[in-house]
Amino acid sequence: MSGTHLFPGEPAPHAEGLRDEVAHLHEAVRSQRDIGMAIGLLSARFRCSTEHAWRTILRVSQDSNTKVRTVARVLVAIHDGTADAADQEALARFVEHLPGSGWSPGSPSGG
């Protein structure tokens, strides 16, 4: 063996790394889901192509110095009514960078 002795119930040295990797992958899947949903929301709301909606999210992210995944998550949360105070604050930081009709921070549908 490697000379490393494990006590009963003690995880193998690489188990923590695997747990971290799995957690990271779960977060990546959630982020991708939110990004896809936000693209769909923007596309429907502003009657634009999904490519234009994606570019809008990228521009909002860059102009407001907010991560793409955060922009997407906040737009989805505002739309579905699950936004909390932190989401409302995040929206306030980047709402001015959204297209003309905007998303008002207080309403579930964003408008």
C-alpha positions, 0 to 999 in steps of 0.5 A: 500500500502507499503507507497512508493509514485511514481510520474507520470512516475517514475518506480517502485522500482523493475523495474530497477532490472528487466531491469538489469536482462533482460540486463544480460540475453541478454548478456548471450544469445549473449555470448552463440551464439558467443561461439557456433559460435567460436566452429564451426569455430575452428572445421571447420578450424582445422578439429577437433571435437567440444569437441576439439574446446571447449577445445581449447577455454578454454585453450586459455582463461586460457593461455592468461587470457582472458574471454571465451566469449571474445575469442569467440567474437573476433574469430567470429569478425575476421572471419566475418570481423567486428573486430575493433581495440580493437578486433585486440588487444585482438587477439594479446594477445591470437593468440599465444595460438591458434593451429599451423595455427593461426589467423593473426590479419589483415585478415577477415578469420583469416588466 
